[in-house]
Amino acid sequence: MLAGLSIRDVVIIDRLDLNFGEGLNVLTGETGAGKSILLDALGLALGERSDQALIRQGADQAVVSAAFEIAADDEIHALLAEQGLESDGSIVLRRVLGKDGRARAFVNDQPTSVALMRRIGEALVEVQGQFEQRGLLNPATHREVLDAFAGHGELVAGTRARHAAWREAGTALAEAEQAMAEAQADEDYLRHALAELERMAPEPGEETKLAESRATLMNREKLVAALEQARAEVGGNGAVDDTLRKAQAHLERAGDEGRRFFAPIIEALERAAAEASEAARALRSAGVSIEDEAGDLEEIEERLFALRDLARKHRTTVEHLPEMQRSIADKLASLDDRGGAVAGLRAALAAAREDYRGAAEALSASRRAAAQRLDEAVAEELPPLKLENARFRTALAELDEPDWGLEGRERVEFEVATNPGSAAGPLRRIASGGELARFMLALKVVLAQANPVPTLVFDEVDAGIGGATAAAVGDRLDRLARGVQVLVVTHSPQVAARGAHHWRVSKTEDAATVMTQVDALATATRREEIARMLSGRDVTDEARAAADRLIAGERA
């Protein structure tokens, strides 16, 4: 609820601090005393548009702070946490308006945007009769209000879930169809490319093998000549390994002492003979390898160059051609299977649509029944409010399928007709100011349990009425204030007498300045104010007695 309002330098208010209470809070005072300025100041703190004309003459800036007490389970905590703002059971909205036109917004002393301040303000206060885009005057809220009145929480949640599933199925189908269309567009190319690759049949590592074979064949004669020369030197009549072994044998025949003396040389000769023998075998093997090198150089070069041309064509390497062949074959196989998958997704989409349609139809049927109950309940409230000729209607308009949404298949709008036989139309366009305020009051009384906003403000809801009608307005405000905090600006003594808290707004004037002041009224001063409202400027004993009866009667 709104716990306090602090105003500095707004129009004709220099410094004002108000503390509000639970239940019905009434503000009274003569016309022009400054009651509307209080609502303008509250609007600043709630994020409404600023106007430099609100800055008091001679002041550099206007400052308004609104302090709220919020319940631990209030949904506003989630909004604050989402924005990185802390709350400990209270929220202070502060707006600073400078002469330079700059407006700054603060939530719990943390700078924030005016847009966020407005979102928070809309969750905390609803002002009837001044900020027309808020609350029940905004058709965008009517479907939510009807659902809250009817207790449609589970039905709405089910409809939302099925709508999300339907949209997900649609997205999956669209993606699959797009992928298939793209694959089909490339199908001829893919089949041609696969045929080329299959004809070429590239193998892993083939480029390296072909390049090595090509290099060998290109240098074959030179290699053979070098090999023959080496073999002649190593393996001729005086084979190196034989010569080394003969030298080793001569040293070993020198007896035990000779073998001991020549042991290092004998070991070296033995190793050298073994290495020479291995070298001779390697030369023979190399000769066999060169002789066995298969293939024609022209054929090898043709294959190697063809593979490289194919790789360039596909902007890849020869090494990756086998992998590309497998990938293209897989894509074509997938394309062959995709038609069945797409058909399955189409069936899933149709089933999801039917699930949503069923849930939305159940919600629609319940909304139609709830709309009738709401219309009947509001109709009962209208005659005592001097709206006996008016008609309230909850209009449900079915939407075309492209506009079906998370909340169902219809648009909901509250409409009124103020005269018999006249066509119903939107609340804010059909009803006059006073009628509109009373319509809002009737709606708020009926919707009291469904209203999530903890503070309601009514600006002169009793304009143009008196007597029994004013008493009916006061009764309904009193009933409404048992569930939420209500602030009402009133000229009606019948309404003022209902207040749990009463403030009188007045002006003080001197030669230089005019200032608004607000006084909290105790029992005696409250009696005098209500008597003034009954009799005018000159308060009579009869007016005081009537005020006593009103106060006593309303308390009873």
C-alpha positions as CSV (number, residue, x, y, z in Angstrom):
1,M,0.0,0.0,0.0
2,L,1.0,3.7,-0.3
3,A,2.5,4.5,3.0
4,G,3.7,8.1,2.4
5,L,3.9,10.9,-0.1
6,S,6.6,13.5,0.1
7,I,6.3,16.6,-2.1
8,R,8.8,19.4,-2.6
9,D,8.3,22.5,-4.8
10,V,5.4,21.3,-6.9
11,V,3.2,24.2,-8.2
12,I,1.9,25.8,-5.0
13,I,3.2,23.1,-2.6
14,D,6.5,24.0,-1.1
15,R,7.0,21.2,1.4
16,L,4.5,18.5,2.2
17,D,4.7,15.1,3.9
18,L,1.7,12.8,4.1
19,N,1.3,9.4,5.8
20,F,-1.5,7.2,4.6
21,G,-3.2,4.3,6.2
22,E,-5.0,1.1,5.4
23,G,-8.6,1.2,4.3
24,L,-10.4,4.2,2.9
25,N,-8.4,7.5,2.8
26,V,-10.4,10.6,1.9
27,L,-9.1,14.0,0.8
28,T,-11.5,16.9,0.9
29,G,-11.3,20.7,0.4
30,E,-12.7,23.5,-1.6
31,T,-12.3,23.7,-5.4
32,G,-8.9,25.0,-6.3
33,A,-7.3,24.2,-3.0
34,G,-4.8,21.9,-4.7
35,K,-6.3,18.4,-4.5
36,S,-5.5,17.8,-8.2
37,I,-1.9,18.9,-7.6
38,L,-1.5,16.1,-5.1
39,L,-2.6,13.6,-7.8
40,D,-0.2,15.2,-10.3
41,A,2.6,14.9,-7.8
42,L,1.7,11.2,-7.2
43,G,1.7,10.7,-11.0
44,L,5.2,12.0,-11.2
45,A,6.4,9.4,-8.7
46,L,4.5,6.7,-10.6
47,G,6.4,7.5,-13.8
48,E,3.8,9.6,-15.6
49,R,5.0,12.3,-18.1
50,S,6.7,15.2,-16.5
51,D,5.9,18.9,-17.2
52,Q,8.2,21.8,-16.2
53,A,5.1,23.7,-15.3
54,L,4.9,21.5,-12.2
55,I,8.0,23.2,-10.7
56,R,7.0,25.8,-8.1
57,Q,7.9,29.3,-9.2
58,G,11.3,30.3,-7.9
59,A,12.4,26.8,-7.3
60,D,15.2,25.0,-9.2
61,Q,13.6,21.6,-9.1
62,A,10.6,19.6,-8.0
63,V,11.0,16.4,-6.1
64,V,8.3,13.8,-5.3
65,S,8.8,10.6,-3.3
66,A,6.2,7.8,-2.8
67,A,6.9,5.2,-0.2
68,F,5.1,1.8,-0.4
69,E,4.8,-1.1,2.0
70,I,4.6,-4.4,0.1
71,A,3.8,-8.0,1.2
72,A,6.5,-10.6,1.2
73,D,4.6,-12.6,-1.5
74,D,3.9,-9.7,-3.8
75,E,4.8,-10.3,-7.4
76,I,6.6,-6.9,-7.5
77,H,9.6,-8.5,-5.8
78,A,10.2,-10.6,-8.9
79,L,10.1,-7.5,-11.1
80,L,12.6,-5.7,-8.8
81,A,14.9,-8.8,-8.7
82,E,14.8,-9.0,-12.5
83,Q,16.1,-5.4,-12.7
84,G,18.7,-6.0,-10.1
85,L,16.9,-3.8,-7.5
86,E,16.7,-4.8,-3.8
87,S,13.6,-4.6,-1.7
88,D,13.1,-5.4,2.0
89,G,9.3,-5.0,2.3
90,S,9.3,-1.4,1.1
91,I,9.7,0.5,-2.1
92,V,10.5,4.2,-2.5
93,L,9.9,5.8,-5.9
94,R,11.5,9.2,-6.3
95,R,11.3,11.6,-9.2
96,V,13.3,14.7,-9.7
97,L,12.3,17.3,-12.3
98,G,14.7,20.1,-13.0
99,K,14.2,23.5,-14.6
100,D,16.5,22.4,-17.5
101,G,13.9,19.9,-18.5
102,R,15.8,16.9,-17.2
103,A,13.8,14.3,-15.2
104,R,15.5,11.7,-13.1
105,A,14.0,8.5,-11.6
106,F,15.1,6.5,-8.6
107,V,13.8,3.3,-7.1
108,N,15.1,2.7,-3.5
109,D,17.7,5.4,-4.2
110,Q,19.0,3.5,-7.2
111,P,18.9,5.4,-10.5
112,T,16.6,3.8,-13.0
113,S,14.7,4.6,-16.2
114,V,11.3,6.4,-16.2
115,A,9.9,3.4,-18.1
116,L,10.8,1.0,-15.3
117,M,9.5,3.4,-12.8
118,R,6.2,3.4,-14.7
119,R,6.1,-0.4,-14.8
120,I,6.6,-0.6,-11.0
121,G,4.0,2.2,-10.5
122,E,1.4,0.4,-12.5
123,A,1.9,-2.7,-10.3
124,L,1.4,-0.6,-7.1
125,V,-1.2,2.0,-7.8
126,E,-4.2,2.3,-10.2
127,V,-5.6,5.8,-10.6
128,Q,-9.2,6.1,-11.9
129,G,-10.3,9.4,-13.5
130,Q,-6.9,10.7,-14.4
131,F,-4.4,8.4,-16.0
132,E,-6.6,6.9,-18.6
133,Q,-4.2,4.5,-20.2
134,R,-3.9,2.5,-16.9
135,G,-6.0,-0.3,-15.5
136,L,-9.5,-1.0,-16.6
137,L,-9.6,1.8,-19.2
138,N,-6.9,0.0,-21.2
139,P,-8.6,-2.7,-23.3
140,A,-5.3,-4.7,-23.3
141,T,-6.0,-5.6,-19.6
142,H,-9.6,-6.7,-20.0
143,R,-8.9,-10.3,-20.9
144,E,-6.5,-10.7,-18.0
145,V,-9.1,-9.1,-15.7
146,L,-11.8,-11.5,-16.9
147,D,-9.6,-14.5,-16.3
148,A,-8.7,-13.3,-12.8
149,F,-12.4,-12.8,-12.0
150,A,-13.2,-16.3,-13.3
151,G,-10.2,-18.0,-11.7
152,H,-8.8,-19.2,-15.1
153,G,-5.3,-19.8,-13.9
154,E,-5.1,-23.5,-14.8
155,L,-7.0,-23.1,-18.1
156,V,-4.8,-20.2,-19.2
157,A,-1.6,-22.1,-18.2
158,G,-2.8,-25.2,-20.2
159,T,-3.6,-23.0,-23.2
160,R,-0.2,-21.3,-23.1
161,A,1.6,-24.7,-22.9
162,R,-0.3,-26.1,-25.8
163,H,0.2,-22.9,-27.8
164,A,4.0,-23.1,-27.2
165,A,4.0,-26.8,-28.2
166,W,2.1,-25.9,-31.4
167,R,4.5,-23.1,-32.3
168,E,7.5,-25.4,-31.6
169,A,6.0,-28.1,-33.9
170,G,5.5,-25.4,-36.6
171,T,9.1,-24.3,-36.2
172,A,10.4,-27.8,-36.5
173,L,8.4,-28.4,-39.6
174,A,9.5,-25.2,-41.2
175,E,13.1,-25.9,-40.5
176,A,12.8,-29.4,-41.9
177,E,11.0,-28.2,-45.0
178,Q,13.6,-25.5,-45.6
179,A,16.4,-28.0,-45.2
180,M,14.7,-30.4,-47.7
181,A,14.0,-27.5,-50.1
182,E,17.7,-26.5,-50.0
183,A,18.8,-30.1,-50.4
184,Q,16.4,-30.6,-53.3
185,A,17.7,-27.5,-55.0
186,D,21.2,-28.9,-54.8
187,E,20.2,-32.5,-55.6
188,D,21.3,-32.5,-59.2
189,Y,24.7,-31.0,-58.3
190,L,25.1,-33.5,-55.4
191,R,24.3,-36.5,-57.7
192,H,26.7,-35.2,-60.4
193,A,29.5,-34.7,-57.8
194,L,28.9,-38.1,-56.3
195,A,29.1,-39.8,-59.7
196,E,32.5,-38.0,-60.4
197,L,33.8,-39.1,-57.0
198,E,32.6,-42.6,-57.4
199,R,34.3,-42.8,-60.9
200,M,37.5,-41.5,-59.5
201,A,37.2,-43.6,-56.3
202,P,39.9,-41.7,-54.3
203,E,41.5,-43.6,-51.4
204,P,43.0,-42.2,-48.2
205,G,46.8,-41.4,-48.6
206,E,46.6,-42.0,-52.4
207,E,48.1,-38.6,-53.3
208,T,51.2,-39.3,-51.3
209,K,51.7,-42.7,-52.8
210,L,51.2,-41.5,-56.3
211,A,53.6,-38.5,-55.8
212,E,56.3,-40.9,-54.5
213,S,55.8,-43.3,-57.4
214,R,56.0,-40.5,-59.9
215,A,59.2,-39.1,-58.3
216,T,60.7,-42.6,-58.5
217,L,59.8,-43.3,-62.1
218,M,60.9,-39.8,-63.2
219,N,64.4,-40.6,-61.7
220,R,64.5,-44.3,-62.4
221,E,67.5,-44.4,-64.9
222,K,69.6,-42.2,-62.7
223,L,68.8,-44.3,-59.7
224,V,69.6,-47.5,-61.4
225,A,73.0,-46.2,-62.7
226,A,74.0,-45.0,-59.2
227,L,72.9,-48.3,-57.7
228,E,74.9,-50.3,-60.2
229,Q,78.0,-48.3,-59.5
230,A,77.6,-48.7,-55.8
231,R,77.1,-52.4,-56.1
232,A,80.1,-52.8,-58.3
233,E,82.3,-51.1,-55.6
234,V,80.8,-53.0,-52.7
235,G,80.0,-56.4,-54.1
236,G,82.7,-56.8,-56.9
237,N,85.5,-59.4,-57.1
238,G,87.1,-58.0,-53.9
239,A,83.9,-57.8,-51.9
240,V,84.4,-55.4,-49.0
241,D,82.9,-57.8,-46.4
242,D,85.1,-60.7,-47.6
243,T,88.2,-58.5,-47.4
244,L,87.3,-57.4,-43.9
245,R,86.7,-60.9,-42.7
246,K,90.1,-62.1,-44.2
247,A,91.9,-59.3,-42.3
248,Q,90.1,-60.4,-39.2
249,A,91.2,-64.0,-39.7
250,H,94.9,-63.0,-40.1
251,L,94.8,-61.2,-36.8
252,E,93.1,-64.1,-35.0
253,R,95.9,-66.5,-36.2
254,A,98.5,-64.6,-34.1
255,G,97.8,-66.8,-31.1
256,D,96.4,-66.0,-27.7
257,E,98.7,-63.1,-27.1
258,G,97.9,-61.7,-30.6
259,R,94.2,-62.1,-30.1
260,R,94.5,-60.3,-26.8
261,F,96.6,-57.5,-28.3
262,F,94.4,-57.2,-31.5
263,A,91.0,-57.7,-29.7
264,P,89.7,-54.1,-30.3
265,I,90.8,-54.3,-34.0
266,I,89.2,-57.7,-34.5
267,E,85.9,-56.4,-33.0
268,A,86.0,-53.4,-35.2
269,L,86.7,-55.5,-38.3
270,E,83.8,-57.8,-37.3
271,R,81.4,-54.9,-37.0
272,A,82.6,-53.4,-40.3
273,A,82.1,-56.7,-42.1
274,A,78.6,-57.0,-40.7
275,E,77.7,-53.5,-41.8
276,A,79.3,-54.0,-45.2
277,S,77.3,-57.2,-45.6
278,E,74.1,-55.3,-44.6
279,A,74.9,-52.5,-47.1
280,A,75.3,-55.1,-49.9
281,R,71.9,-56.6,-49.0
282,A,70.3,-53.2,-49.0
283,L,71.8,-52.4,-52.4
284,R,70.4,-55.6,-53.8
285,S,67.0,-54.9,-52.2
286,A,66.9,-51.4,-53.7
287,G,67.7,-52.8,-57.0
288,V,64.8,-55.2,-56.8
289,S,62.5,-52.4,-55.6
290,I,63.4,-50.2,-58.6
291,E,62.9,-53.1,-60.9
292,D,59.5,-54.0,-59.3
293,E,58.2,-50.4,-59.3
294,A,54.9,-50.9,-61.2
295,G,53.0,-48.6,-63.5
296,D,53.6,-46.3,-66.3
297,L,54.8,-42.8,-65.5
298,E,52.2,-41.3,-67.8
299,E,49.3,-43.2,-66.1
300,I,50.5,-42.2,-62.7
301,E,50.8,-38.6,-63.6
302,E,47.3,-38.6,-65.2
303,R,45.8,-40.1,-62.1
304,L,47.6,-37.7,-59.7
305,F,46.7,-34.6,-61.7
306,A,43.0,-35.7,-62.1
307,L,42.7,-36.1,-58.3
308,R,44.2,-32.7,-57.8
309,D,41.9,-31.1,-60.4
310,L,38.9,-32.7,-58.7
311,A,40.0,-31.4,-55.3
312,R,40.3,-27.9,-56.6
313,K,36.9,-28.1,-58.2
314,H,35.4,-28.9,-54.8
315,R,37.6,-26.5,-53.0
316,T,39.2,-29.1,-50.8
317,T,42.3,-31.3,-50.7
318,V,42.9,-34.7,-52.3
319,E,43.2,-36.1,-48.8
320,H,39.6,-35.0,-48.1
321,L,38.0,-36.3,-51.3
322,P,37.1,-39.7,-49.7
323,E,35.4,-38.0,-46.8
324,M,33.6,-35.7,-49.2
325,Q,32.3,-38.7,-51.2
326,R,30.9,-40.2,-48.0
327,S,29.3,-36.9,-46.9
328,I,27.6,-36.4,-50.2
329,A,26.3,-39.9,-50.3
330,D,24.9,-39.4,-46.7
331,K,23.1,-36.2,-47.8
332,L,21.5,-37.9,-50.7
333,A,20.4,-40.8,-48.5
334,S,19.0,-38.3,-46.0
335,L,17.2,-36.5,-48.8
336,D,15.6,-39.8,-49.8
337,D,14.5,-40.3,-46.2
338,R,13.5,-36.7,-45.4
339,G,10.2,-36.8,-47.2
340,G,8.9,-39.3,-44.6
341,A,10.3,-37.2,-41.7
342,V,8.6,-34.1,-43.0
343,A,5.3,-36.0,-43.3
344,G,5.7,-37.1,-39.7
345,L,6.3,-33.5,-38.6
346,R,3.2,-32.3,-40.5
347,A,1.2,-34.9,-38.6
348,A,2.7,-33.7,-35.3
349,L,1.9,-30.1,-36.2
350,A,-1.7,-31.0,-37.0
351,A,-2.0,-32.9,-33.7
352,A,-0.5,-30.0,-31.7
353,R,-2.9,-27.5,-33.4
354,E,-5.8,-29.7,-32.3
355,D,-4.5,-29.9,-28.8
356,Y,-4.3,-26.1,-28.6
357,R,-7.7,-25.7,-30.3
358,G,-9.3,-28.0,-27.7
359,A,-7.7,-26.1,-24.8
360,A,-8.5,-22.7,-26.2
361,E,-12.1,-23.7,-26.8
362,A,-12.5,-24.9,-23.2
363,L,-11.0,-21.5,-22.1
364,S,-13.4,-19.6,-24.5
365,A,-16.4,-21.5,-23.2
366,S,-15.5,-20.6,-19.6
367,R,-14.8,-17.0,-20.6
368,R,-18.3,-16.7,-22.1
369,A,-19.9,-18.0,-18.9
370,A,-17.6,-15.8,-16.8
371,A,-18.5,-12.8,-18.9
372,Q,-22.2,-13.3,-18.3
373,R,-21.6,-13.6,-14.6
374,L,-19.5,-10.4,-14.6
375,D,-22.1,-8.5,-16.6
376,E,-24.8,-9.5,-14.2
377,A,-22.7,-8.6,-11.1
378,V,-21.9,-5.2,-12.5
379,A,-25.5,-4.6,-13.5
380,E,-26.6,-5.1,-9.9
381,E,-24.2,-2.3,-8.8
382,L,-25.3,0.3,-11.4
383,P,-28.8,1.4,-10.2
384,P,-27.7,2.6,-6.8
385,L,-24.9,4.6,-8.5
386,K,-27.5,6.5,-10.6
387,L,-26.7,4.5,-13.7
388,E,-29.9,2.5,-13.8
389,N,-30.3,3.2,-17.6
390,A,-26.7,2.1,-18.4
391,R,-25.7,-1.3,-19.6
392,F,-22.4,-3.0,-19.1
393,R,-21.2,-5.7,-21.5
394,T,-18.1,-7.9,-21.7
395,A,-17.6,-8.3,-25.4
396,L,-15.7,-11.4,-26.7
397,A,-14.5,-11.1,-30.3
398,E,-13.1,-14.3,-31.9
399,L,-9.7,-13.8,-33.5
400,D,-8.6,-15.2,-36.9
401,E,-6.2,-18.1,-36.6
402,P,-3.0,-16.1,-37.4
403,D,-3.9,-14.1,-34.3
404,W,-4.5,-17.0,-31.9
405,G,-2.1,-16.6,-29.0
406,L,-0.9,-17.8,-25.7
407,E,-4.0,-16.5,-24.0
408,G,-6.5,-18.0,-26.4
409,R,-8.5,-17.2,-29.4
410,E,-10.5,-14.1,-28.5
411,R,-10.2,-10.5,-27.7
412,V,-12.0,-9.2,-24.6
413,E,-13.2,-5.6,-24.1
414,F,-15.5,-4.0,-21.6
415,E,-18.2,-1.9,-23.2
416,V,-21.0,0.3,-22.0
417,A,-24.2,1.9,-23.3
418,T,-25.3,4.8,-21.1
419,N,-28.8,5.3,-22.6
420,P,-31.5,2.9,-23.5
421,G,-31.3,1.8,-27.2
422,S,-27.9,3.2,-27.7
423,A,-25.1,1.0,-29.0
424,A,-22.4,-0.2,-26.6
425,G,-18.9,1.1,-27.0
426,P,-15.6,1.3,-25.2
427,L,-15.7,2.6,-21.7
428,R,-13.5,5.7,-22.2
429,R,-15.3,6.8,-25.3
430,I,-18.9,6.4,-24.3
431,A,-19.1,7.4,-20.6
432,S,-18.8,10.9,-19.4
433,G,-16.3,11.8,-16.6
434,G,-18.7,11.3,-13.7
435,E,-20.3,8.2,-15.3
436,L,-16.9,6.7,-16.0
437,A,-15.8,7.1,-12.5
438,R,-18.9,5.3,-11.2
439,F,-18.5,2.6,-13.8
440,M,-15.0,2.1,-12.6
441,L,-16.2,1.9,-9.0
442,A,-18.8,-0.7,-9.8
443,L,-16.3,-2.7,-11.7
444,K,-13.7,-2.5,-8.9
445,V,-16.3,-3.6,-6.3
446,V,-17.1,-6.6,-8.4
447,L,-13.5,-7.4,-9.3
448,A,-12.1,-6.7,-5.8
449,Q,-10.9,-10.2,-5.2
450,A,-9.2,-10.4,-8.6
451,N,-7.5,-7.0,-8.5
452,P,-3.7,-7.4,-8.0
453,V,-3.0,-3.7,-7.5
454,P,-2.8,-2.9,-3.7
455,T,-3.8,0.8,-3.9
456,L,-6.7,2.4,-5.8
457,V,-7.1,6.1,-6.3
458,F,-10.4,7.7,-7.3
459,D,-10.5,11.3,-8.4
460,E,-13.9,12.9,-7.7
461,V,-15.9,9.7,-8.3
462,D,-18.9,11.5,-6.8
463,A,-18.9,14.4,-9.2
464,G,-22.4,15.6,-10.1
465,I,-24.2,13.4,-7.6
466,G,-25.6,13.7,-4.1
467,G,-28.0,12.2,-1.6
468,A,-28.7,8.5,-1.9
469,T,-26.4,8.1,-4.9
470,A,-23.5,9.7,-3.0
471,A,-24.3,7.4,-0.1
472,A,-24.2,4.4,-2.5
473,V,-20.8,5.6,-3.7
474,G,-19.5,5.9,-0.2
475,D,-20.8,2.4,0.7
476,R,-19.0,0.9,-2.3
477,L,-15.8,2.7,-1.6
478,D,-16.0,1.4,2.0
479,R,-16.6,-2.2,0.8
480,L,-13.8,-1.9,-1.7
481,A,-11.4,-0.6,1.0
482,R,-11.8,-3.7,3.1
483,G,-9.6,-5.6,0.6
484,V,-7.3,-2.9,-0.8
485,Q,-6.1,0.6,0.2
486,V,-8.4,3.3,-1.4
487,L,-7.6,7.0,-1.8
488,V,-10.5,9.2,-2.9
489,V,-10.7,12.9,-3.7
490,T,-14.3,13.8,-2.8
491,H,-16.7,16.8,-2.5
492,S,-19.4,14.5,-1.0
493,P,-20.0,14.5,2.8
494,Q,-21.5,11.1,2.5
495,V,-18.3,9.7,1.0
496,A,-16.1,11.7,3.4
497,A,-17.9,10.3,6.4
498,R,-16.9,6.8,5.4
499,G,-13.2,7.5,5.6
500,A,-10.9,5.7,8.0
501,H,-8.4,8.5,7.5
502,H,-9.3,12.1,6.5
503,W,-7.2,14.9,5.1
504,R,-8.3,18.5,4.4
505,V,-6.6,20.3,1.5
506,S,-6.6,24.1,1.8
507,K,-4.8,27.2,0.5
508,T,-3.1,29.9,2.5
509,E,-2.4,33.2,0.9
510,D,-0.4,36.3,1.7
511,A,0.7,39.3,-0.3
512,A,3.4,37.4,-2.1
513,T,2.5,33.7,-2.2
514,V,-0.2,31.1,-2.4
515,M,0.5,27.8,-0.8
516,T,-1.4,24.5,-0.4
517,Q,-1.4,22.8,2.9
518,V,-2.8,19.4,3.9
519,D,-4.1,18.7,7.5
520,A,-4.9,15.3,9.0
521,L,-8.2,15.7,10.7
522,A,-9.0,14.4,14.2
523,T,-12.5,13.6,15.2
524,A,-13.6,17.2,16.0
525,T,-12.0,18.8,13.0
526,R,-13.3,16.1,10.8
527,R,-16.8,16.8,12.1
528,E,-16.3,20.5,11.2
529,E,-15.1,19.7,7.7
530,I,-18.0,17.4,6.9
531,A,-20.4,20.1,8.3
532,R,-18.7,22.6,6.0
533,M,-19.2,20.2,3.0
534,L,-22.9,20.0,4.0
535,S,-23.7,23.7,4.5
536,G,-21.0,25.7,2.6
537,R,-19.0,28.6,4.0
538,D,-21.2,29.3,7.0
539,V,-21.2,26.2,9.2
540,T,-24.4,25.9,11.2
541,D,-25.4,23.9,14.2
542,E,-27.8,22.0,12.0
543,A,-24.9,21.1,9.7
544,R,-22.8,19.9,12.6
545,A,-25.7,17.8,13.8
546,A,-26.1,16.3,10.3
547,A,-22.3,15.7,10.2
548,D,-22.6,13.8,13.5
549,R,-25.4,11.7,12.1
550,L,-23.5,10.9,9.0
551,I,-20.3,9.9,10.9
552,A,-22.3,7.9,13.5
553,G,-24.4,6.3,10.8
554,E,-21.5,5.3,8.6
555,R,-19.6,3.9,11.5
556,A,-22.5,1.9,12.5
